Amino acid sequence: MTTDSIPIQSARRQFLHIFAATAVCSQVSPLPALADDDMAPLNRFPRMVHNYYLDQVKTAERRSLAKKTALKTKADAEVYVDEVRRKIQTCFAPFPKKKFPLNARITGTVERETYTIEKLIYESRPGFPVTANVYVPKSGKRPLPAVVGTCGHSLNGKAEEAYQSFAQGLARLGYICLIYDPIGQGERSQYLKENGKDAIRLGTRQHNHIGNQQILVGEFFGSWRAWDGMRALDYLLTRDDVDPDRIGVTGNSGGGTMTTWLCGVEPRWAMAAPSCFVTTWRHNMENELPQDSEQCPPHALALGLDHDDFLAAMAPKPVVILPKEKDYFDIRGSFEAHRRLKHLYKLLGAEENIELKAGPTPHGFTQENRESMYRFFNRSIDGPEIESEPELTIEEDKTLWCAPDGKVANIEKNRSVFEFTAAKP
C-alpha cells in the first residue's frame, strides 16, 4: 500500500534530479551513452519480471471482463453477485468460527456543544482490544443513521485530522459515527520496546511485518482488519440509538481499501463510500503501485475478482466511488470500475444506486470528497440536501485516547497479534 505521502513516481523523479545535480556539482563526467539496442524500453530499466506479472494480470482481467460483458439479464446479474460473494469469502477465509463477547466499555467522554465523543474499547477477538471513538449527535430523532469509519495509513489512526473531520462532520449532520484505530496504528501498536517506544514504525511497516508472519501460518492480515470492522458493526447494532437499517461504511486510502473489502465480506451495510482506492489491478500493476499485505487478497486474481467485484457484492445497495484526479490510485481505473458496476446495477434495476464523484486534488479524504460522501449518504436515506461541510473543531490526539497513555499494550490481559500468530499450529 502506498502511504499518504509522495507518490512513487514523484520520489523517483526527485532522486534522479538530486543525482543529476550531485553529478554536476561534483564535476563527475557522465557515463558513455549506450546504443538504443542495448537498453530496455520504458525509462531504460530492465522490466522482464514486471512485464511478466503485468501479462498475468491482463490475462486474468480479460477472463473476468468476458464474464461481465456476457451478463444480459437481471437473473444473470443476480447469479453473478452471488458468485462473487462466495469467491470473496474464499479469499478472506478463515474468519473466526465464533463471535465472542465484545466486552465493550466506554472509558471516557468528550462533551461538545452539538455532539459527544465516546471513548470506546471493544474486543474483536478475546483479549484483542480495538480503540474507537463514537461521535454521537445530541439532537435528532432516535434511532439515528450510523456509519463505521475506517482509517487510512495515518500513524495516529482515528486522530488524524482528515479522519476526525469526516467522523465529526457526520455527527454534526445527524449520524452516529464509530471510527476505530487499525491494527498497528494510533493506540494499537503491536510491537513495543520495554521503554514503551515502537519497535517497528506504525502504519505500513507494522502491517507488512504482521502480514508476512501471518502468511506463514495460513492467515491473511486483510481478514483480521476486516473482522475489526465487522465487529464495529456488531457493536453499533447493540445500541438503541442506532437504526439497524441505515448503517453505512466509509474510509480513505487504506480505509478505502478496508471499506471496499468490507463491502465484499459483510452483507449488512446499507450504503458505502470508499475514497482514494478503487481502481483496477491492472492499473496498479502498470503503475508499479506498492501495496500493503492487507491489500492483496489471496487468490483474488485466480478467482477472477477485481476491485469492482468487492463493491458488486453490495449490489444493488447504494455505493459511491470517490477517486481523486491527482491520486496515485489511477483514476482511469476508477472510471473503468464504475462502468463495470453501472452495467451490473442497470441489469438489477438500480442504476441510480452506483455513482462516482471525482475530486480535483491529490490523494486524501479532503473536503470535496467528504462532502460527496455526506450528500450521497443523505440521498440514500432520504435525508435533506447538504450544501457544504459544517464547521469543524479538530481535537488533539490525546483528547481522543481510549487506552491508558494511548496504548492498548497498557490494558491488562491484552494480547498482541503476534501472540495469536505464534499460537497457530
C-alpha positions in Angstrom: 0.0 0.0 0.0 1.1 3.5 -0.7 1.3 5.7 2.3 -0.4 9.1 2.5 2.8 10.7 1.2 4.7 11.3 -2.0 3.8 9.0 -4.9 6.5 6.6 -6.0 6.8 8.3 -9.4 7.5 11.6 -7.7 10.0 10.1 -5.4 11.8 8.5 -8.4 11.9 11.9 -10.2 13.2 13.6 -7.1 16.0 11.0 -6.8 17.0 11.5 -10.4 17.1 15.3 -10.0 19.2 15.0 -6.9 21.5 12.5 -8.6 21.9 14.7 -11.6 22.6 17.8 -9.5 25.2 16.0 -7.5 27.0 14.8 -10.6 27.1 18.4 -11.9 28.3 19.9 -8.6 30.9 17.2 -8.2 32.1 17.6 -11.8 31.6 13.9 -12.5 31.8 13.1 -16.1 28.7 11.4 -17.5 28.7 7.7 -18.3 29.1 7.0 -22.0 25.8 6.7 -23.9 24.7 3.2 -24.8 23.1 2.4 -28.1 19.3 2.1 -28.1 19.5 -1.6 -28.9 21.4 -2.1 -25.6 18.7 -0.6 -23.5 15.4 -2.0 -22.2 12.3 0.0 -23.2 10.5 2.5 -20.9 12.7 4.5 -18.6 15.7 2.4 -19.6 15.1 0.0 -16.7 15.0 -3.8 -17.2 11.4 -4.8 -16.9 11.2 -8.5 -17.6 9.7 -9.5 -14.2 7.3 -6.6 -14.2 6.1 -7.3 -17.7 5.6 -11.0 -16.8 3.3 -10.2 -13.9 1.5 -7.5 -15.9 0.8 -10.1 -18.6 -0.7 -12.4 -15.9 -2.9 -9.6 -14.6 -4.1 -8.7 -18.1 -4.9 -12.3 -18.8 -7.0 -12.5 -15.6 -8.7 -9.3 -16.4 -9.7 -10.4 -19.9 -11.3 -13.6 -18.4 -13.1 -11.5 -15.9 -14.4 -9.0 -18.4 -15.7 -11.7 -20.7 -17.9 -12.9 -17.8 -19.1 -9.4 -17.0 -19.9 -8.4 -20.6 -21.8 -11.7 -21.0 -24.4 -10.6 -18.4 -27.6 -9.8 -20.2 -30.5 -10.1 -17.8 -31.4 -9.4 -14.2 -31.2 -13.1 -13.5 -27.6 -13.2 -14.9 -26.7 -10.3 -12.7 -28.1 -11.9 -9.6 -26.2 -15.1 -10.2 -23.0 -13.1 -10.7 -23.4 -11.2 -7.5 -24.0 -14.5 -5.6 -20.9 -15.9 -7.2 -18.6 -13.0 -6.3 -19.8 -13.1 -2.7 -18.8 -16.8 -2.5 -15.4 -16.1 -4.1 -14.7 -13.2 -1.7 -15.4 -15.5 1.2 -12.8 -17.9 -0.2 -10.2 -15.1 -0.4 -10.8 -13.9 3.2 -11.1 -17.3 4.9 -10.7 -18.2 7.6 -12.7 -15.8 9.7 -13.2 -16.8 13.4 -15.7 -19.6 13.7 -17.4 -17.9 16.6 -18.1 -14.3 17.7 -17.1 -13.9 21.3 -18.5 -11.2 23.6 -17.3 -7.7 22.6 -16.7 -6.7 26.2 -17.4 -3.2 25.1 -16.7 -0.4 27.5 -16.7 3.4 27.4 -13.6 4.7 29.1 -14.5 8.4 28.9 -16.4 11.0 27.0 -15.7 14.4 25.4 -18.6 16.8 25.6 -19.0 19.3 22.8 -21.9 21.7 22.0 -23.8 19.5 19.5 -22.3 16.1 19.9 -20.5 13.8 22.4 -17.4 11.7 21.7 -17.4 8.4 23.5 -14.1 6.7 24.0 -14.8 3.0 23.2 -12.8 -0.1 23.6 -14.2 -3.4 22.3 -12.6 -6.8 21.8 -12.8 -8.1 18.2 -11.3 -11.3 19.4 -10.8 -12.5 23.0 -8.2 -10.2 24.6 -7.6 -8.2 21.4 -8.8 -4.7 22.1 -9.9 -2.2 19.5 -9.8 1.5 20.4 -12.6 3.6 18.8 -14.3 7.0 19.1 -18.1 7.1 18.8 -19.4 10.5 17.7 -23.0 10.9 18.9 -25.2 13.8 18.0 -27.1 15.4 20.9 -30.2 16.1 18.9 -32.2 14.2 16.2 -34.9 11.7 16.3 -33.8 8.3 17.6 -32.8 5.8 16.3 -30.2 7.6 14.1 -28.4 6.6 11.0 -24.8 5.5 11.6 -21.5 5.0 9.8 -18.5 2.9 10.6 -15.4 4.9 9.7 -12.2 3.1 8.6 -8.8 4.9 8.7 -6.1 5.2 6.1 -2.4 4.8 6.9 -2.2 7.6 9.4 0.3 7.0 12.2 -2.2 8.4 14.7 -5.1 6.4 13.3 -8.5 7.8 14.2 -7.0 11.1 15.5 -5.7 12.1 12.0 -7.2 15.4 11.1 -8.9 14.2 7.9 -10.4 11.2 9.7 -11.6 13.2 12.7 -13.1 15.6 10.2 -15.4 13.1 8.5 -16.4 11.5 11.8 -17.2 14.9 13.3 -18.9 16.1 10.1 -21.2 13.1 10.1 -22.1 13.7 13.7 -22.9 17.3 13.1 -25.2 16.2 10.2 -27.1 13.8 12.4 -25.2 10.5 12.1 -23.6 8.4 14.8 -20.1 7.6 13.6 -17.8 4.9 15.0 -14.2 5.3 13.8 -11.7 2.8 15.0 -7.9 2.5 15.0 -6.5 0.0 12.6 -4.1 -2.7 13.9 -0.6 -1.1 14.1 -1.9 2.5 14.1 -3.0 5.0 16.6 -3.3 3.4 20.0 -2.9 -0.1 18.6 0.9 -0.6 18.2 1.7 -4.3 18.3 5.5 -4.1 18.6 6.7 -2.1 21.6 10.1 -2.0 23.3 10.5 -2.2 27.1 10.6 1.6 27.2 7.2 1.8 25.5 8.6 3.1 22.2 7.6 1.4 19.0 10.0 -1.3 17.9 8.6 -1.2 14.4 7.2 2.0 12.8 3.5 2.4 13.0 1.4 2.1 9.8 2.7 0.2 6.7 5.7 -1.3 8.4 3.8 -2.9 11.2 1.1 -4.0 8.7 3.6 -5.8 6.4 5.5 -7.3 9.4 2.3 -8.7 10.8 1.1 -9.8 7.3 4.4 -11.6 6.5 4.2 -13.5 9.8 0.6 -14.5 9.2 1.2 -15.8 5.7 3.4 -18.5 7.2 0.5 -19.8 9.3 -2.2 -19.6 6.6 -3.7 -16.3 7.8 -4.5 -13.1 5.8 -4.0 -9.8 7.5 -6.8 -8.3 5.5 -9.2 -10.7 7.2 -8.0 -9.5 10.6 -8.5 -5.9 9.5 -11.9 -6.6 8.1 -13.0 -8.6 11.2 -12.3 -5.5 13.3 -14.7 -3.5 11.1 -17.4 -6.3 11.1 -17.2 -6.3 14.9 -17.6 -2.5 14.9 -20.8 -3.0 13.1 -21.8 -5.6 15.7 -21.3 -3.1 18.4 -23.4 -0.4 16.7 -26.2 -2.9 16.4 -26.2 -3.3 20.2 -27.1 0.4 20.6 -30.8 1.5 20.9 -29.9 4.9 19.4 -28.7 3.3 16.1 -31.1 2.5 13.2 -30.0 -1.0 12.1 -31.3 -0.5 8.6 -29.3 2.7 8.0 -25.7 1.9 8.7 -23.0 2.7 6.1 -19.2 2.4 5.9 -16.6 4.8 4.6 -12.9 5.4 4.6 -10.0 6.8 2.6 -6.8 5.3 1.2 -6.1 2.2 3.4 -9.5 3.0 4.8 -10.8 3.0 1.2 -9.3 -0.4 0.9 -11.0 -1.6 4.0 -14.3 -0.1 3.0 -14.1 -2.0 -0.3 -13.2 -5.3 1.4 -16.0 -4.8 4.0 -18.5 -4.3 1.2 -17.4 -7.8 -0.1 -17.4 -9.7 3.2 -20.2 -8.1 5.2 -23.8 -8.1 3.8 -25.4 -5.9 6.5 -24.3 -2.5 5.2 -27.0 -0.2 3.8 -24.5 2.0 1.8 -20.8 2.6 1.2 -18.4 5.3 0.1 -14.8 4.1 -0.5 -12.4 7.0 -1.1 -9.0 7.0 -2.9 -8.6 3.3 -3.5 -10.9 1.8 -6.1 -9.3 1.3 -9.5 -8.2 -2.0 -11.2 -5.5 -4.5 -10.5 -4.1 -3.8 -14.0 -3.7 -0.1 -13.4 -2.0 -0.7 -10.1 0.4 -3.2 -11.8 1.0 -0.9 -14.8 1.9 1.9 -12.4 4.1 -0.3 -10.2 2.0 0.8 -7.2 3.2 -0.7 -3.9 0.5 -2.3 -1.7 0.3 -3.4 1.9 -0.1 -7.0 3.0 -3.9 -6.5 3.7 -4.4 -5.1 0.2 -3.6 -8.3 -1.6 -6.4 -10.8 -1.0 -5.1 -14.4 -1.7 -6.4 -16.0 -4.9 -8.2 -12.8 -6.0 -6.8 -12.9 -9.5 -7.1 -16.6 -9.9 -10.8 -16.3 -8.9 -11.4 -13.5 -11.4 -12.0 -10.8 -8.8 -11.1 -7.2 -9.4 -11.8 -4.1 -7.2 -15.2 -3.6 -8.7 -16.3 -7.1 -7.7 -15.9 -6.3 -4.0 -18.4 -3.5 -4.5 -20.6 -5.7 -6.7 -21.1 -7.9 -3.7 -23.1 -4.9 -2.3 -25.4 -4.7 -5.3 -28.0 -3.3 -5.7 -27.4 -1.2 -2.5 -26.1 2.4 -2.8 -22.3 2.8 -3.4 -20.3 5.9 -4.4 -16.7 5.7 -5.6 -14.6 8.7 -4.5 -11.4 8.9 -6.6 -9.1 11.9 -7.0 -7.8 13.4 -10.2 -4.2 13.6 -9.0 -4.1 10.4 -7.0 -1.6 7.6 -7.4 -4.6 5.2 -7.4 -5.2 5.7 -11.1 -8.5 7.4 -11.7 -8.7 5.8 -15.2 -9.2 2.5 -13.3 -11.8 4.2 -11.1 -13.8 5.1 -14.1 -13.4 1.6 -15.5 -14.6 0.1 -12.3 -17.6 2.4 -12.3 -18.5 1.5 -15.9 -18.5 -2.2 -15.0 -20.7 -1.6 -11.9 -23.0 0.6 -13.9 -23.7 -2.3 -16.3 -24.4 -4.6 -13.4 -26.6 -2.2 -11.5 -28.6 -1.4 -14.6 -29.4 -5.0 -15.1 -30.5 -5.1 -11.4 -32.8 -2.1 -12.0 -30.8 0.1 -9.6 -28.6 2.2 -11.9 -29.1 5.2 -9.7 -27.5 3.5 -6.8 -24.0 3.4 -8.2 -22.1 6.7 -8.5 -18.6 8.1 -9.0 -17.7 11.6 -7.7 -14.1 12.6 -8.5 -12.2 15.2 -6.6 -9.8 17.5 -8.3 -6.9 17.3 -5.8 -4.2 14.8 -4.8 -4.7 11.8 -2.6 -6.6 12.3 0.7 -10.1 12.5 2.3 -10.3 16.2 1.6 -13.3 18.4 2.0 -14.7 17.8 -1.5 -14.6 14.0 -1.1 -16.1 14.2 2.4 -18.9 16.4 1.1 -19.6 14.0 -1.8 -19.9 11.2 0.8 -22.3 13.3 3.1 -24.5 14.1 0.1 -24.6 10.5 -1.2 -25.4 9.1 2.2 -28.1 11.6 2.9 -29.7 10.8 -0.5 -29.5 7.1 0.3 -31.5 7.5 3.5 -33.9 10.2 2.0 -32.3 12.9 4.1 -32.2 16.6 3.4 -29.8 18.1 0.8 -26.4 19.1 2.1 -24.7 22.3 0.8 -21.4 22.1 2.5 -19.5 20.5 5.4 -20.3 22.0 8.8 -17.6 24.0 10.6 -15.3 21.6 12.4 -13.1 21.7 15.5 -10.1 19.3 15.5 -9.1 17.7 18.7 -5.6 17.0 20.0 -4.7 13.3 19.7 -4.5 12.8 23.5 -8.1 14.1 23.9 -9.3 11.1 21.9 -7.2 8.4 23.6 -9.2 5.4 24.9 -6.5 3.3 26.5 -4.1 4.3 29.3 -1.4 6.6 27.8 -2.8 5.9 24.4 -1.5 2.3 24.1 -3.5 -0.9 24.1 -0.4 -2.6 25.4 -1.2 -1.0 28.8 -4.5 -2.8 29.0 -4.5 -5.7 31.4 -4.6 -9.1 29.7 -4.1 -7.6 26.3 -2.9 -10.0 23.6 -0.8 -8.8 20.6 -1.5 -10.0 17.1 1.8 -11.9 17.0 0.8 -13.9 20.1 -2.2 -15.1 18.1 0.1 -15.9 15.2 2.6 -17.8 17.4 -0.2 -19.9 18.9 -1.3 -21.2 15.5 -0.5 -24.9 15.0 
